Every structure is written in C-alpha cells, then in structure tokens.
Amino acid sequence: MANTAQARKRARQAAALNKHTTSMRSMYRTSIRRVREAIQAGDKAAATEVYRKASSAIDRVAGKNIIHKNKAARHKSRLAAAIKAMS
C-alpha cells in the first residue's frame, strides 16, 4: 500500500490512466472486428463505410501511443487490401 501522499496520488493516476487505455484499446479492437464482419458478410459498401470509421479510430489510438504507429498502419493496410479484394 502507498505510504506517502505522492505515492497515493500516483496510484490513483495510474488506475485512471489504465481504465482510459483499456477503453481505447477495446474501442480499437471493436472497430477492426466490425470491418472484418462486414467483409465476411460480403457487403463492400458497408465494409468501406465501416473501414472509414475504423481508420479514424485506429489513428486516434496510435496518436495516443496506445499502439505503435506501424501496427496501426499495418492494420489499416490489411483491412483496405481485404476490402479491395472483394468481388
């Protein structure tokens, strides 16, 4: 248990930051899953629309250093390629 006021405050801040980071990571994963589901359904128009929103979410998470920028670029590239490959 934290003994000093400074340590107690850092513990509170760490808990709040962890909660926010977890929420952002969950939002990022959900957006990717929605694009994949749209691709599986075979609806290219819907997949494109969901991808546009997911791309924004991915960039937002990468900008906050929750995931690395290269990982964000890799996900966006693979999703875009999967949508492009739809017939």
Secondary structure as UniProt FT lines:
FT   HELIX           5..41
FT   HELIX           44..63
FT   TURN            64..65
FT   HELIX           69..84
//
